């Protein structure tokens, strides 16, 4: 773990086991408790609703990216040429069936599943863990728990909120014992978190919306921390985005559910988070823009150069940085 002082730019090499010592009594640590679902599914093409007599064959891989309503999801399909509007997809010999009802930008599709008694139960049976693309192997059973935070609870993410992967139950116990309070938000990680930058101008960046929940208990904790001048420590960029969306312009936190496509880049006025735990992110990514906004662009770039020189690991299963 690399620590960075956002005021001075000073950094230091540490270990994540030291993290509880870097927190202060009275701090509020906020974690994203979203749980990764086995969102990669394989289907056979069952035919076209628009052409009742027409039958097609072939396997299609889909990745669930965002739940729109009870039975409708946005998905990515591969190969896209086999995922036609009106096509019916059959998963697990018909345990689940879905119709492709529209095309979207960048190869997205919207599908409508036929109602079943236990949709997520079927997803757990049929789905595969959506491992990051740089892991060049098929998922295995152990990945279902390994690619989760130890406090994951609310299912709905297609990727883990990776800063949280560093925590163990022992470290969380040590944090609580030191007088730090812990609260949870839920933001279901989708394409909005990881999509690459495809435009030349920052003002043209538009993120995919992601669903979040701010509970009454967490809203009360956040309001109390603000009122009493205690630090709010966000674990992960997804947590920061949720907090800053809900506390925009310094407004009081109110319990609710919604979606956010908030994009944070240098110049952003942070009103909620006072410290940030985050993994190392790739150049030209919206995540690195957020981290640069929080820690100061020059400070962060200098720290990243050090991290590269010291062979810190990047990506989801990589090392982390604490900015305060």
C-alpha positions in Angstrom: 0.0 0.0 0.0 1.3 3.5 -1.0 0.2 6.4 1.2 -0.1 9.8 -0.3 -0.6 13.1 1.6 -2.9 15.1 -0.7 -1.7 18.4 0.8 2.1 18.0 0.5 2.4 15.2 -2.1 4.6 13.2 0.3 4.2 9.4 -0.2 5.4 6.3 1.7 5.5 2.6 1.1 3.5 0.7 3.6 1.6 -2.6 3.9 -2.2 -2.9 4.0 -2.0 -4.5 7.4 -1.0 -1.0 8.6 -4.3 0.5 7.3 -6.1 0.5 10.7 -3.2 2.6 12.2 -3.8 5.3 9.6 -7.3 5.8 10.6 -8.3 8.0 13.5 -10.7 7.4 16.4 -14.1 8.8 15.2 -13.4 8.3 11.5 -16.3 7.0 9.5 -15.2 4.3 7.0 -17.7 3.8 4.2 -17.7 0.5 2.2 -19.6 -0.6 -0.9 -21.3 -3.8 0.0 -22.5 -4.7 -3.5 -22.0 -8.4 -4.4 -20.8 -9.6 -7.7 -23.2 -11.9 -9.6 -22.1 -14.6 -12.1 -23.1 -12.2 -14.9 -21.5 -14.0 -17.8 -24.0 -16.3 -19.4 -24.0 -18.6 -22.4 -27.2 -19.0 -24.5 -28.4 -20.8 -27.6 -30.3 -18.9 -30.2 -33.9 -20.2 -30.1 -35.4 -18.2 -32.9 -36.9 -14.8 -33.9 -40.1 -13.6 -32.5 -40.5 -11.5 -35.5 -40.3 -14.5 -37.8 -42.2 -17.3 -36.1 -41.3 -20.0 -38.6 -37.6 -19.1 -38.6 -35.1 -21.1 -36.5 -31.5 -20.2 -35.8 -28.6 -22.0 -34.1 -25.3 -21.0 -32.5 -24.1 -20.0 -29.1 -24.1 -16.4 -27.8 -22.2 -15.1 -24.8 -23.9 -12.3 -22.9 -22.7 -10.1 -20.0 -25.3 -8.6 -17.8 -24.3 -5.0 -17.2 -27.3 -3.2 -15.7 -30.7 -4.1 -14.4 -33.3 -1.7 -15.9 -36.4 -3.2 -14.4 -37.5 -6.5 -12.8 -37.1 -8.4 -16.0 -35.1 -6.1 -18.4 -31.3 -5.9 -18.5 -28.7 -4.1 -20.6 -26.2 -6.6 -21.8 -23.1 -7.0 -24.0 -23.4 -9.8 -26.5 -20.7 -11.7 -28.4 -20.7 -12.3 -31.2 -22.9 -9.2 -31.8 -23.8 -10.3 -35.4 -25.7 -13.3 -33.8 -27.6 -11.1 -31.3 -30.4 -9.6 -33.4 -33.4 -7.6 -32.3 -36.3 -10.0 -31.9 -33.9 -13.0 -31.3 -34.9 -15.3 -28.4 -32.0 -16.7 -26.3 -32.3 -19.9 -24.3 -30.1 -20.4 -21.3 -29.5 -23.8 -19.6 -31.9 -25.8 -21.8 -34.6 -23.3 -21.3 -34.3 -22.6 -17.6 -34.1 -18.9 -18.6 -35.3 -17.4 -21.8 -34.9 -13.8 -23.0 -35.8 -11.7 -26.0 -33.5 -9.1 -27.4 -35.7 -6.0 -27.6 -33.3 -3.3 -28.8 -29.8 -2.3 -29.8 -27.8 0.4 -28.0 -24.5 2.2 -28.3 -21.1 0.4 -28.4 -22.7 -3.0 -29.0 -25.1 -3.0 -26.1 -28.4 -4.8 -26.2 -31.5 -4.7 -24.1 -33.1 -8.0 -23.2 -36.3 -9.0 -21.5 -36.3 -12.2 -19.6 -39.4 -14.4 -19.3 -40.5 -14.3 -15.6 -39.4 -17.2 -13.4 -39.9 -17.9 -9.7 -36.3 -17.3 -8.7 -34.4 -15.3 -11.3 -31.2 -14.8 -9.3 -31.2 -18.4 -8.2 -31.1 -19.4 -11.9 -28.3 -16.9 -12.6 -26.3 -18.5 -9.7 -26.7 -21.9 -11.3 -26.0 -20.9 -14.9 -23.7 -17.9 -14.8 -20.0 -17.5 -14.7 -17.9 -15.0 -12.7 -17.1 -12.1 -15.0 -13.3 -12.1 -14.3 -11.4 -9.1 -15.6 -10.3 -9.5 -19.2 -6.6 -9.6 -18.4 -7.1 -12.9 -16.5 -6.6 -15.3 -19.3 -8.4 -18.4 -17.9 -11.9 -19.6 -17.4 -13.5 -18.9 -14.0 -13.5 -21.6 -11.4 -15.7 -22.3 -8.3 -13.2 -20.5 -6.0 -13.7 -17.3 -7.9 -17.2 -16.9 -6.6 -15.9 -16.0 -3.2 -12.4 -14.8 -4.2 -13.8 -12.1 -6.4 -15.9 -10.7 -3.6 -15.3 -8.4 -0.7 -15.7 -10.1 2.7 -18.6 -7.8 3.4 -20.4 -8.2 0.0 -24.1 -8.5 0.6 -26.4 -6.8 -1.9 -26.1 -8.7 -5.3 -26.0 -6.8 -8.5 -22.4 -5.9 -9.6 -20.7 -7.2 -12.7 -17.3 -6.4 -11.2 -16.0 -6.3 -7.7 -15.5 -2.9 -6.0 -11.8 -3.8 -5.9 -10.5 -1.5 -3.2 -12.6 -3.6 -0.8 -10.8 -6.9 -1.8 -7.9 -5.9 0.6 -10.0 -6.2 3.7 -10.2 -9.2 5.9 -12.5 -9.8 8.8 -9.5 -9.5 11.1 -8.6 -6.0 9.7 -12.2 -4.9 10.0 -12.3 -6.1 13.6 -9.1 -4.1 14.3 -10.6 -1.0 12.7 -13.8 -1.2 14.8 -11.7 -1.8 18.0 -9.8 1.4 17.3 -13.0 3.5 17.6 -13.6 3.9 13.9 -17.2 3.6 12.7 -18.1 1.6 9.6 -21.1 2.2 7.3 -22.2 0.8 4.0 -23.5 2.1 0.7 -24.5 0.0 -2.3 -23.4 0.8 -5.8 -23.8 -2.0 -8.3 -20.7 -1.8 -10.5 -21.4 -1.8 -14.2 -19.9 -0.3 -17.4 -19.9 3.2 -15.9 -17.0 2.4 -13.6 -14.7 0.7 -16.1 -15.5 2.1 -19.5 -12.5 3.6 -21.4 -12.3 7.2 -22.5 -13.4 7.3 -26.1 -13.6 11.1 -26.7 -11.0 13.9 -27.0 -12.7 16.4 -24.7 -13.3 15.8 -21.0 -16.7 17.6 -21.2 -17.8 15.0 -23.7 -17.4 12.1 -21.3 -20.7 10.5 -20.3 -20.7 7.5 -18.0 -23.3 4.7 -18.0 -25.7 5.1 -15.1 -25.2 2.7 -12.1 -27.8 1.9 -9.4 -27.1 2.8 -5.8 -28.8 2.6 -2.4 -28.2 4.9 0.5 -29.8 3.5 3.7 -31.2 5.4 6.5 -28.5 4.1 8.9 -25.7 5.2 6.6 -27.3 8.6 5.9 -27.5 9.2 9.7 -23.8 8.2 10.1 -22.7 10.5 7.3 -24.7 13.5 8.6 -23.4 13.0 12.1 -19.8 12.7 10.9 -20.2 16.0 8.9 -21.9 17.7 11.8 -19.1 16.7 14.2 -16.2 17.4 11.9 -15.1 13.7 11.7 -13.4 12.3 8.6 -15.4 10.3 6.1 -13.0 7.7 4.6 -14.2 6.2 1.3 -13.1 2.7 0.4 -13.0 2.7 -3.4 -13.9 5.0 -6.3 -17.5 3.5 -6.4 -18.0 4.6 -2.8 -16.7 8.1 -3.6 -19.0 8.5 -6.6 -22.0 7.4 -4.5 -21.2 9.8 -1.6 -20.4 12.7 -3.9 -23.6 12.2 -5.9 -25.8 11.9 -2.8 -24.0 14.8 -1.0 -23.8 17.1 -4.1 -23.4 20.8 -3.2 -23.0 19.9 0.5 -26.7 18.8 0.8 -27.7 16.7 3.8 -27.7 12.9 3.2 -31.2 11.6 2.7 -31.9 7.8 2.4 -33.0 6.8 -1.0 -32.3 4.6 -4.1 -31.4 5.9 -7.5 -28.9 5.9 -10.4 -25.8 7.9 -10.9 -23.6 8.7 -13.8 -21.5 11.3 -12.0 -18.1 11.9 -13.6 -15.4 13.3 -11.4 -12.3 14.9 -12.9 -9.7 17.5 -11.7 -11.4 20.6 -10.6 -14.2 18.8 -8.9 -15.3 20.1 -5.5 -15.4 17.2 -3.1 -18.1 17.7 -0.4 -18.3 14.3 1.2 -15.1 12.2 1.2 -12.1 13.3 3.2 -9.8 10.3 2.5 -9.8 7.6 -0.1 -8.5 4.0 -0.4 -8.2 3.0 -4.0 -6.3 0.6 -6.3 -4.0 1.7 -9.0 -5.7 2.5 -12.3 -4.8 2.6 -16.0 -3.8 5.8 -17.9 -6.6 7.5 -19.8 -9.3 6.0 -17.6 -12.1 7.9 -15.8 -10.9 6.2 -12.5 -7.5 7.8 -12.7 -9.2 11.1 -13.4 -11.2 10.7 -10.2 -8.1 9.8 -8.2 -6.2 12.8 -9.7 -9.1 15.1 -8.8 -9.0 13.9 -5.2 -5.2 13.7 -4.6 -4.1 16.5 -6.9 -3.0 15.7 -10.5 0.7 16.3 -10.0 0.9 14.6 -6.6 -0.9 11.5 -8.0 1.2 11.3 -11.2 4.4 11.5 -9.1 3.1 8.8 -6.8 2.2 6.6 -9.8 5.7 7.0 -11.2 7.0 5.8 -7.9 4.6 2.9 -7.9 5.7 1.8 -11.4 9.4 2.0 -10.4 8.7 0.0 -7.3 6.7 -2.6 -9.3 3.4 -2.1 -7.5 0.7 -4.2 -9.1 -2.1 -2.5 -10.9 -5.6 -3.8 -11.9 -8.3 -5.4 -9.8 -6.2 -7.8 -7.8 -3.4 -5.3 -7.5 -2.0 -3.1 -4.7 -3.7 0.0 -3.2 -3.1 3.6 -2.3 -4.4 5.5 0.7 -4.9 9.3 0.0 -5.6 11.5 3.0 
